[in-house]
Amino acid sequence: MPHTLASLVNHTALKLTVLAGEEQLDVPVRWAHASELIDPVPYMEGGELLLITALKLDAEDAEATRSYVRRIARAGVVGLGFAVGVNYEGVPQALVEAAAEEGLPLLGVPRRTPFIAISKAVSAAVAADQYRAVTAGFEAQRELTRAALGAEGPAELLARLAAHLDGWAALYDASGAVVAAAPDWAARRAARLTEDVARLRGRPAPASSVVSGTDGDDRVELQSLGTGRRARGVLAVGTAAPLGTAERFAVHSAVALLTLTTERSRALQDAEARLGAAVLKMLLAGEPDHARAVAGRLYGGLLDAPFRVVVAEPVPAEEQAPGAAGGAAVPGGLDALADAMDSAAARTGEALLAVPDGGRLVVLVADGGAAAAACAAHAAEAESRAGARPRARGRSGRGAGGHGGTVAVGLSAPTGPMAAAHAYRQAEQALSVARRRGRTLVEHEDVAAGSVLPLLADDAVRAFADGLLRALRDHDATGRGDLVASLRAWLARHGQWDAAAADLGVHRHTLRYRMRRVEEILGRSLDDADVRMELWLALKATASPETGSSPAPAP
């Protein structure tokens, strides 16, 4: 409990009397200081009891005294002690009236009470208060440590911390989601701070910030958890007033303990990363038995049930959707995706194997598990931020959107250890389609259920098609025939002369002549199935989306 002017007045050995400002005696006193300067303000920090004999101050001059009292009161001095019987036999009335006007407590100090006695009393009280705070802090540390080591872990730690603070506490994981809160109602309060938590997570750890209460009833401090480049979590504490020494000690202890429980040692992380990379390498090499043996308990459960392969990579700025993130790639896109999947897997206790592969991220996730759902939710959020963009609907029927300035993700079909290499190729194919279509996430099932025609919407394919058909279009531009339209009709009718000629409104002999001219100009035989396939795909790749016909040749 802080020392106050009232406790000094009640100190029987000091014999102090209250001459003004009786209503302000409950204010805490940080120190007692003697000064005879006319202007001691530059040497004050606030919270002091100022002791004077009025050696240089004309305490009977009303104007000078009023100016002096006003200066020290506005500088944060909480009380004025006047030595009676030293330079003045009594307390000047001008000083009493000035103190009363400012609401500044004025204490009469009898001659037999030296200033040093008052300073010692304040110093002893401050030391006792600090000792109590440190003792309470150590007791809080012991309680929090026991809670952290208990079966309930962070949940019990937060409950003890909230009780020590007489407030609330919440824990956020690496993705910014609330994973625990105490008391229970604090989860709703903590959920409203996700944007502030996201900003703090973007800063190197350790970092902290203070959030003004939107409800007007609490003050929230956010503390990042972790020692690396990125925060592994965030602790939020809400209190009615700024934290005192004991409360600050408890919060710092909680941060240290939560850091130990949420961030594993770097050596252990490196070992797990090497083990995961070895398991993945064996799976892709077609050695599932060896992969199971190496996986052990850490990843073995993941290989015992159907899993999916996720391949993700950052999207270059030039491939992003218009308007996404200002046209620049968002740093840490892979990190955010990895955090989202890792946090979801940790909450449900499912295994997750994530391996950085150059600039890519390869992840094995349980089919239908929380990590796979988190991956889909992360992609949906990215596409929602970017804005919807039309695309062909796959089997899943999901809408469309741009990359959102983050990553592109390919997801394989459910598989097992024996077919892991095939699933990896599926994920890579889906990733390629995601990049082509400007999507954040594409599942292999969506690609297989759709049409191959959207894959032709590629600059390289269109360039090949234009080159293949250019000679025919140049011929048509001279007005000597309609070879492109005739070729399209003939291919569409599978080489049936009468049906194709009827579609064109010409005689079948005319159509036969035109097809011979096509062969002569292209130097290729239409009897070759590969030639017919290439020509048909070229026509499709260069067709107008509205009419399905080739664009008109340039004049």
C-alpha positions as CSV (number, residue, x, y, z in Angstrom):
1,M,0.0,0.0,0.0
2,P,1.6,3.4,-1.0
3,H,2.7,5.8,1.7
4,T,0.4,8.9,1.9
5,L,0.4,12.3,3.6
6,A,-2.3,10.9,5.9
7,S,0.1,8.2,7.2
8,L,2.7,10.9,7.8
9,V,0.2,13.0,9.7
10,N,-0.7,10.0,11.8
11,H,2.9,9.2,12.6
12,T,3.0,10.0,16.3
13,A,6.7,10.8,16.4
14,L,6.6,13.5,13.8
15,K,3.9,15.7,15.4
16,L,2.8,17.2,12.1
17,T,-0.3,19.4,11.9
18,V,-2.6,20.0,8.9
19,L,-3.0,23.7,8.0
20,A,-4.6,23.4,4.5
21,G,-5.7,20.8,1.9
22,E,-7.2,18.3,4.4
23,E,-9.2,16.7,1.5
24,Q,-6.0,15.8,-0.4
25,L,-4.2,13.8,2.4
26,D,-4.8,10.4,0.7
27,V,-2.5,11.2,-2.2
28,P,0.6,8.9,-2.3
29,V,4.0,10.4,-1.4
30,R,7.0,9.2,-3.6
31,W,9.7,11.1,-1.7
32,A,10.4,13.9,0.8
33,H,12.8,16.7,-0.3
34,A,14.1,19.9,1.4
35,S,14.8,22.9,-0.8
36,E,15.0,26.7,-0.2
37,L,15.1,27.6,-3.9
38,I,12.6,30.2,-5.0
39,D,11.9,27.9,-8.1
40,P,12.6,24.3,-7.2
41,V,10.4,23.0,-10.1
42,P,13.3,22.0,-12.4
43,Y,14.4,19.5,-9.7
44,M,11.0,18.0,-9.0
45,E,9.7,14.8,-10.6
46,G,6.2,14.8,-9.1
47,G,4.8,13.1,-6.0
48,E,7.2,14.8,-3.6
49,L,6.5,16.3,-0.2
50,L,8.5,19.6,-0.3
51,L,10.0,20.8,3.0
52,I,10.9,24.5,3.5
53,T,11.9,27.0,6.2
54,A,11.2,30.0,3.8
55,L,14.8,31.1,4.1
56,K,14.6,33.0,0.7
57,L,10.8,33.1,0.2
58,D,9.0,36.1,1.6
59,A,6.1,34.0,2.9
60,E,4.3,37.1,4.1
61,D,4.1,38.6,0.6
62,A,0.7,37.3,-0.7
63,E,1.6,37.7,-4.4
64,A,5.0,36.1,-4.2
65,T,3.7,33.3,-2.0
66,R,0.7,32.6,-4.3
67,S,3.1,32.4,-7.3
68,Y,5.4,30.0,-5.5
69,V,2.6,27.7,-4.4
70,R,1.1,27.7,-7.8
71,R,4.4,26.7,-9.5
72,I,5.1,23.7,-7.2
73,A,1.5,22.5,-7.2
74,R,1.5,22.4,-11.0
75,A,4.8,20.6,-11.0
76,G,3.2,17.7,-9.2
77,V,4.4,18.4,-5.6
78,V,1.8,16.7,-3.4
79,G,2.4,18.5,-0.2
80,L,4.3,21.4,1.5
81,G,5.9,21.0,4.9
82,F,6.7,24.3,6.7
83,A,9.2,24.5,9.6
84,V,7.6,26.5,12.4
85,G,9.8,28.6,14.6
86,V,12.9,28.7,12.3
87,N,12.6,31.8,10.1
88,Y,9.0,32.5,11.1
89,E,7.6,32.1,14.6
90,G,4.3,30.9,13.1
91,V,3.0,29.9,9.7
92,P,2.4,33.1,7.6
93,Q,-1.3,33.5,6.8
94,A,-0.4,34.3,3.2
95,L,1.1,30.9,2.8
96,V,-2.0,29.2,4.4
97,E,-4.3,31.0,2.1
98,A,-2.2,30.3,-1.1
99,A,-2.1,26.6,-0.3
100,A,-5.9,26.5,0.4
101,E,-6.5,28.2,-3.0
102,E,-4.5,25.6,-4.8
103,G,-5.9,22.7,-2.8
104,L,-2.3,21.8,-1.8
105,P,-1.9,20.2,1.6
106,L,0.2,22.4,4.0
107,L,1.7,20.6,7.0
108,G,3.2,22.4,10.0
109,V,6.5,20.9,11.1
110,P,7.4,21.7,14.8
111,R,10.9,22.9,15.5
112,R,11.8,19.7,17.4
113,T,11.0,17.6,14.3
114,P,14.0,17.8,11.9
115,F,13.4,17.4,8.2
116,I,15.7,14.4,8.1
117,A,13.2,12.5,10.4
118,I,10.4,13.1,7.8
119,S,12.7,12.0,5.0
120,K,13.6,8.8,6.9
121,A,9.9,8.1,7.6
122,V,9.1,8.5,3.9
123,S,12.1,6.5,2.8
124,A,11.3,3.6,5.2
125,A,7.7,3.6,4.0
126,V,8.8,3.5,0.3
127,A,11.2,0.7,1.0
128,A,8.6,-1.3,2.9
129,D,6.2,-0.8,0.0
130,Q,8.8,-2.0,-2.5
131,Y,9.6,-5.0,-0.3
132,R,5.9,-5.9,-0.2
133,A,5.7,-5.6,-3.9
134,V,8.8,-7.7,-4.6
135,T,7.6,-10.3,-2.1
136,A,4.2,-10.4,-3.7
137,G,5.9,-10.7,-7.1
138,F,8.0,-13.7,-6.0
139,E,4.9,-15.3,-4.5
140,A,3.1,-14.7,-7.8
141,Q,6.0,-16.2,-9.7
142,R,5.9,-19.3,-7.6
143,E,2.2,-19.7,-8.1
144,L,2.5,-19.1,-11.9
145,T,5.3,-21.6,-12.1
146,R,3.3,-24.3,-10.4
147,A,0.4,-23.6,-12.7
148,A,2.6,-23.8,-15.8
149,L,3.9,-27.2,-14.7
150,G,0.4,-28.5,-13.9
151,A,-1.8,-30.6,-16.1
152,E,-3.9,-27.6,-17.2
153,G,-0.9,-25.7,-18.3
154,P,-1.5,-22.2,-19.8
155,A,-5.2,-22.1,-18.8
156,E,-4.4,-22.4,-15.1
157,L,-1.5,-20.0,-15.4
158,L,-3.9,-17.4,-16.9
159,A,-6.4,-17.9,-14.2
160,R,-3.7,-17.3,-11.5
161,L,-2.4,-14.3,-13.3
162,A,-5.9,-12.7,-13.7
163,A,-6.5,-13.2,-9.9
164,H,-3.2,-11.5,-9.0
165,L,-4.0,-8.6,-11.3
166,D,-7.6,-8.4,-10.2
167,G,-8.4,-8.2,-14.0
168,W,-8.3,-10.6,-16.9
169,A,-5.7,-12.4,-19.1
170,A,-5.8,-14.0,-22.5
171,L,-3.3,-16.0,-24.6
172,Y,-3.1,-15.8,-28.5
173,D,-1.2,-18.4,-30.6
174,A,1.1,-17.7,-33.5
175,S,-1.8,-17.1,-35.9
176,G,-3.4,-14.5,-33.6
177,A,-6.3,-16.8,-32.5
178,V,-7.4,-16.7,-28.8
179,V,-6.5,-20.1,-27.3
180,A,-7.2,-19.5,-23.6
181,A,-8.7,-16.7,-21.4
182,A,-9.5,-16.2,-17.8
183,P,-12.1,-15.5,-16.5
184,D,-14.2,-17.2,-19.2
185,W,-16.0,-13.9,-20.1
186,A,-12.6,-12.4,-21.1
187,A,-12.5,-14.5,-24.3
188,R,-15.1,-12.1,-25.8
189,R,-13.0,-9.1,-24.8
190,A,-9.9,-10.6,-26.1
191,A,-11.5,-11.4,-29.5
192,R,-12.0,-7.7,-30.1
193,L,-8.3,-7.1,-30.0
194,T,-7.2,-9.3,-32.9
195,E,-6.1,-6.3,-35.1
196,D,-4.0,-4.9,-32.3
197,V,-2.5,-8.4,-31.7
198,A,-1.8,-8.7,-35.5
199,R,0.1,-5.4,-35.5
200,L,2.2,-6.5,-32.5
201,R,3.0,-9.9,-34.1
202,G,4.4,-8.0,-37.1
203,R,7.1,-6.5,-34.9
204,P,10.3,-8.4,-33.8
205,A,10.0,-10.1,-30.4
206,P,10.1,-9.0,-27.6
207,A,7.5,-6.2,-28.1
208,S,4.7,-4.7,-26.2
209,S,1.9,-2.2,-26.6
210,V,-0.9,-0.6,-24.5
211,V,-4.4,-0.5,-25.9
212,S,-7.0,2.0,-24.6
213,G,-10.2,0.2,-23.5
214,T,-12.9,0.6,-26.2
215,D,-15.4,-0.1,-23.4
216,G,-13.9,2.6,-21.2
217,D,-13.6,0.2,-18.3
218,D,-10.1,-1.4,-18.7
219,R,-6.6,-0.9,-19.8
220,V,-5.0,-3.6,-21.9
221,E,-1.3,-4.4,-22.2
222,L,-0.1,-6.8,-25.0
223,Q,3.2,-8.7,-24.6
224,S,4.7,-10.8,-27.4
225,L,6.0,-14.2,-26.5
226,G,9.2,-15.7,-28.1
227,T,12.8,-14.9,-28.6
228,G,13.1,-15.3,-32.4
229,R,12.4,-13.1,-35.3
230,R,8.6,-13.8,-35.1
231,A,6.4,-13.9,-32.1
232,R,5.2,-17.4,-31.1
233,G,2.2,-15.9,-29.3
234,V,0.8,-12.9,-27.4
235,L,-0.3,-12.3,-23.8
236,A,-3.0,-9.8,-23.1
237,V,-3.8,-8.5,-19.6
238,G,-6.7,-6.1,-18.8
239,T,-6.8,-4.1,-15.6
240,A,-8.7,-1.1,-14.3
241,A,-5.6,0.9,-13.7
242,P,-1.9,0.9,-14.7
243,L,0.1,-2.0,-13.3
244,G,2.0,-1.6,-10.0
245,T,5.3,-3.1,-9.1
246,A,3.9,-6.4,-7.9
247,E,1.5,-6.7,-10.9
248,R,4.3,-5.8,-13.3
249,F,6.5,-8.5,-11.8
250,A,3.7,-11.1,-12.2
251,V,3.2,-10.2,-15.8
252,H,6.9,-10.5,-16.6
253,S,7.0,-13.9,-14.9
254,A,4.0,-15.0,-17.0
255,V,5.7,-13.8,-20.2
256,A,8.8,-15.8,-19.4
257,L,6.9,-19.0,-18.5
258,L,4.6,-18.8,-21.5
259,T,7.6,-18.2,-23.7
260,L,9.1,-21.4,-22.4
261,T,5.8,-23.4,-23.0
262,T,5.0,-21.9,-26.4
263,E,8.5,-21.8,-28.0
264,R,10.5,-25.0,-28.0
265,S,14.2,-24.8,-27.9
266,R,15.9,-24.0,-31.2
267,A,17.9,-27.2,-31.2
268,L,14.7,-29.3,-30.8
269,Q,13.0,-27.4,-33.7
270,D,16.0,-28.0,-35.9
271,A,16.0,-31.7,-35.0
272,E,12.3,-32.0,-35.8
273,A,12.8,-30.1,-39.1
274,R,15.6,-32.5,-40.1
275,L,13.5,-35.5,-39.2
276,G,10.4,-34.2,-41.1
277,A,12.6,-33.6,-44.2
278,A,14.0,-37.1,-44.0
279,V,10.5,-38.6,-43.7
280,L,9.2,-36.6,-46.7
281,K,12.3,-37.5,-48.8
282,M,11.7,-41.2,-48.1
283,L,8.0,-41.0,-49.0
284,L,8.7,-39.2,-52.3
285,A,11.4,-41.8,-53.0
286,G,8.9,-44.6,-52.7
287,E,10.2,-45.9,-49.4
288,P,7.1,-45.9,-47.1
289,D,8.4,-48.5,-44.7
290,H,11.6,-46.6,-44.0
291,A,9.6,-43.4,-43.7
292,R,7.4,-45.0,-41.1
293,A,10.4,-46.3,-39.1
294,V,12.0,-42.8,-39.1
295,A,8.7,-41.0,-38.3
296,G,8.2,-42.8,-35.0
297,R,5.7,-41.3,-32.7
298,L,6.2,-37.7,-34.0
299,Y,4.8,-38.3,-37.5
300,G,3.7,-41.9,-37.4
301,G,0.1,-41.1,-36.6
302,L,-0.1,-38.9,-39.7
303,L,1.0,-41.8,-41.9
304,D,-1.5,-44.3,-40.4
305,A,-4.5,-42.4,-42.0
306,P,-5.3,-40.7,-45.3
307,F,-3.4,-37.5,-45.7
308,R,-3.1,-34.8,-48.3
309,V,0.0,-33.1,-49.7
310,V,0.1,-29.3,-49.7
311,V,2.6,-27.4,-51.9
312,A,2.6,-23.6,-51.5
313,E,4.8,-20.8,-52.8
314,P,4.8,-17.0,-52.8
315,V,3.2,-15.2,-55.7
316,P,5.4,-12.7,-57.5
317,A,3.9,-9.2,-57.7
318,E,3.3,-9.4,-61.4
319,E,1.0,-12.4,-61.0
320,Q,-1.2,-11.0,-58.3
321,A,-4.7,-9.9,-58.7
322,P,-5.2,-6.2,-59.7
323,G,-5.4,-4.2,-56.5
324,A,-4.1,-6.9,-54.3
325,A,-1.9,-5.5,-51.5
326,G,-1.1,-2.5,-53.6
327,G,0.4,-4.7,-56.3
328,A,3.3,-6.0,-54.1
329,A,3.8,-9.3,-52.6
330,V,3.1,-9.5,-48.9
331,P,6.2,-10.7,-47.0
332,G,5.8,-13.7,-44.8
333,G,2.9,-15.2,-46.7
334,L,4.3,-18.7,-46.3
335,D,4.9,-18.0,-42.6
336,A,1.3,-16.9,-42.1
337,L,0.0,-20.0,-43.8
338,A,2.4,-22.3,-41.8
339,D,1.4,-20.6,-38.6
340,A,-2.3,-21.0,-39.3
341,M,-2.0,-24.8,-40.0
342,D,0.4,-25.4,-37.2
343,S,-1.8,-23.6,-34.6
344,A,-4.9,-25.5,-35.8
345,A,-3.1,-28.8,-35.6
346,A,-1.8,-28.0,-32.1
347,R,-5.3,-27.1,-30.8
348,T,-6.6,-30.5,-31.9
349,G,-3.5,-32.6,-31.2
350,E,-3.1,-33.8,-34.7
351,A,0.3,-34.4,-36.4
352,L,1.6,-32.1,-39.0
353,L,4.7,-32.4,-41.2
354,A,5.9,-29.1,-42.7
355,V,9.1,-28.9,-44.7
356,P,10.5,-25.7,-46.3
357,D,11.7,-26.6,-49.8
358,G,13.7,-23.8,-51.3
359,G,11.2,-21.0,-51.8
360,R,8.3,-23.4,-51.3
361,L,6.5,-25.0,-48.4
362,V,5.5,-28.7,-48.5
363,V,3.1,-29.9,-45.8
364,L,1.5,-33.2,-45.1
365,V,-1.9,-32.7,-43.3
366,A,-4.5,-35.2,-42.1
367,D,-7.4,-35.5,-44.6
368,G,-10.4,-33.7,-43.2
369,G,-8.4,-32.5,-40.2
370,A,-8.1,-29.1,-38.6
371,A,-4.9,-28.2,-40.4
372,A,-6.4,-28.8,-43.8
373,A,-9.4,-26.7,-42.8
374,A,-7.1,-23.9,-41.6
375,C,-5.4,-24.0,-45.0
376,A,-8.7,-23.6,-46.8
377,A,-9.8,-20.8,-44.5
378,H,-6.6,-19.0,-44.9
379,A,-6.9,-19.2,-48.7
380,A,-10.6,-18.1,-48.6
381,E,-9.7,-15.1,-46.5
382,A,-6.9,-14.1,-48.9
383,E,-9.3,-14.3,-51.9
384,S,-11.9,-12.4,-50.0
385,R,-9.5,-9.6,-49.4
386,A,-8.5,-9.5,-53.0
387,G,-12.0,-9.4,-54.3
388,A,-13.9,-12.0,-56.4
389,R,-12.8,-12.8,-59.9
390,P,-14.7,-15.1,-62.3
391,R,-13.4,-18.6,-63.0
392,A,-14.7,-22.0,-64.2
393,R,-16.5,-23.8,-61.3
394,G,-15.0,-27.0,-60.2
395,R,-16.5,-29.9,-58.3
396,S,-16.3,-28.0,-55.0
397,G,-18.3,-25.1,-56.5
398,R,-16.3,-22.5,-54.6
399,G,-16.2,-18.9,-55.8
400,A,-13.2,-17.2,-57.3
401,G,-10.7,-14.6,-56.3
402,G,-7.2,-13.3,-56.8
403,H,-4.1,-14.4,-55.0
404,G,-4.6,-11.7,-52.4
405,G,-0.9,-10.8,-52.5
406,T,0.1,-13.9,-50.4
407,V,0.7,-17.4,-51.7
408,A,-0.6,-19.9,-54.2
409,V,-1.4,-23.4,-52.9
410,G,-1.9,-26.7,-54.5
411,L,-3.7,-29.5,-52.6
412,S,-3.6,-33.2,-53.6
413,A,-6.3,-35.8,-53.3
414,P,-6.3,-38.0,-50.1
415,T,-3.6,-40.5,-50.3
416,G,-1.4,-42.9,-48.2
417,P,2.3,-43.5,-47.8
418,M,2.5,-45.8,-50.8
419,A,1.3,-43.1,-53.2
420,A,2.9,-40.1,-51.6
421,A,5.1,-39.3,-54.7
422,H,2.0,-39.3,-56.9
423,A,0.1,-37.0,-54.5
424,Y,3.1,-34.7,-54.5
425,R,2.8,-34.4,-58.3
426,Q,-0.9,-33.8,-58.0
427,A,-0.3,-30.9,-55.6
428,E,2.3,-29.5,-57.9
429,Q,-0.2,-29.7,-60.8
430,A,-2.9,-28.0,-58.8
431,L,-0.4,-25.3,-57.8
432,S,0.4,-24.7,-61.4
433,V,-3.3,-24.3,-62.2
434,A,-3.7,-21.9,-59.2
435,R,-0.9,-19.7,-60.6
436,R,-2.5,-19.7,-64.1
437,R,-6.0,-18.9,-62.8
438,G,-4.9,-16.3,-60.2
439,R,-6.3,-18.5,-57.4
440,T,-5.0,-18.8,-53.9
441,L,-5.9,-22.5,-53.5
442,V,-6.7,-25.2,-56.1
443,E,-7.5,-28.8,-55.2
444,H,-6.5,-31.6,-57.5
445,E,-10.1,-32.9,-57.6
446,D,-11.2,-29.5,-59.0
447,V,-8.7,-29.8,-61.8
448,A,-9.7,-33.3,-62.7
449,A,-13.4,-32.5,-62.6
450,G,-13.0,-29.5,-64.9
451,S,-12.1,-29.0,-68.5
452,V,-8.7,-28.8,-70.1
453,L,-9.7,-25.8,-72.1
454,P,-9.1,-23.2,-69.3
455,L,-5.5,-24.4,-69.3
456,L,-5.1,-23.1,-72.8
457,A,-5.4,-19.5,-71.4
458,D,-1.7,-19.0,-71.3
459,D,0.4,-16.6,-73.3
460,A,2.8,-19.3,-74.5
461,V,0.0,-21.5,-75.7
462,R,-1.7,-18.6,-77.5
463,A,1.6,-17.6,-79.1
464,F,2.0,-21.1,-80.4
465,A,-1.6,-21.2,-81.7
466,D,-1.2,-17.8,-83.5
467,G,2.0,-19.0,-85.2
468,L,0.4,-22.2,-86.3
469,L,-2.7,-20.5,-87.8
470,R,-1.0,-17.3,-89.1
471,A,-0.5,-18.6,-92.7
472,L,-4.1,-19.6,-93.0
473,R,-5.3,-16.2,-91.6
474,D,-3.0,-14.4,-94.0
475,H,-4.5,-16.4,-96.9
476,D,-8.1,-15.5,-95.7
477,A,-7.1,-11.8,-95.4
478,T,-6.5,-11.7,-99.2
479,G,-10.1,-12.6,-99.8
480,R,-9.2,-15.9,-101.6
481,G,-11.2,-18.1,-99.3
482,D,-12.3,-18.9,-95.7
483,L,-9.8,-21.6,-94.8
484,V,-9.9,-21.0,-91.0
485,A,-13.7,-21.3,-90.7
486,S,-13.7,-24.3,-93.1
487,L,-11.0,-26.0,-91.0
488,R,-13.0,-25.4,-87.8
489,A,-16.2,-26.8,-89.3
490,W,-14.5,-29.9,-90.7
491,L,-12.8,-30.7,-87.4
492,A,-16.0,-30.0,-85.4
493,R,-17.8,-32.6,-87.7
494,H,-15.0,-35.1,-87.2
495,G,-14.1,-35.0,-90.9
496,Q,-17.6,-35.6,-92.2
497,W,-17.7,-33.8,-95.6
498,D,-21.4,-33.5,-96.1
499,A,-22.2,-32.3,-92.6
500,A,-19.3,-29.8,-92.5
501,A,-20.2,-28.5,-96.0
502,A,-23.8,-28.0,-94.9
503,D,-22.7,-26.0,-91.9
504,L,-20.7,-23.8,-94.2
505,G,-23.3,-23.6,-96.9
506,V,-20.9,-24.8,-99.6
507,H,-20.6,-27.8,-101.8
508,R,-18.6,-30.7,-100.4
509,H,-16.1,-30.5,-103.4
510,T,-15.5,-26.9,-102.4
511,L,-14.7,-28.0,-98.9
512,R,-12.4,-30.8,-100.1
513,Y,-10.5,-28.2,-102.2
514,R,-10.2,-25.9,-99.1
515,M,-8.8,-28.7,-97.0
516,R,-6.2,-29.6,-99.6
517,R,-5.2,-25.9,-99.6
518,V,-4.9,-26.0,-95.8
519,E,-2.5,-29.0,-96.1
520,E,-0.5,-27.3,-98.8
521,I,-0.2,-24.0,-96.8
522,L,0.7,-25.7,-93.5
523,G,2.8,-28.4,-95.0
524,R,1.0,-31.0,-92.8
525,S,-1.4,-33.9,-93.5
526,L,-4.9,-33.8,-92.0
527,D,-4.8,-37.6,-92.0
528,D,-2.4,-37.3,-89.0
529,A,-4.4,-37.4,-85.7
530,D,-1.8,-35.4,-83.8
531,V,-2.0,-32.6,-86.5
532,R,-5.8,-32.5,-86.2
533,M,-5.5,-32.3,-82.4
534,E,-3.0,-29.5,-82.5
535,L,-5.1,-27.5,-85.0
536,W,-8.3,-28.0,-82.9
537,L,-6.6,-26.8,-79.7
538,A,-5.0,-23.9,-81.6
539,L,-8.5,-22.9,-82.8
540,K,-9.8,-23.2,-79.2
541,A,-6.9,-21.2,-77.7
542,T,-7.4,-18.3,-80.1
543,A,-11.2,-18.4,-80.1
544,S,-13.3,-15.4,-79.1
545,P,-14.9,-16.1,-75.6
546,E,-18.3,-14.7,-76.8
547,T,-18.7,-16.4,-80.2
548,G,-16.2,-19.3,-80.1
549,S,-14.7,-18.1,-83.4
550,S,-11.3,-16.8,-84.1
551,P,-10.8,-13.1,-83.9
552,A,-10.8,-11.2,-87.1
553,P,-7.4,-10.9,-88.8
554,A,-5.7,-7.5,-88.4
555,P,-6.0,-5.3,-91.5
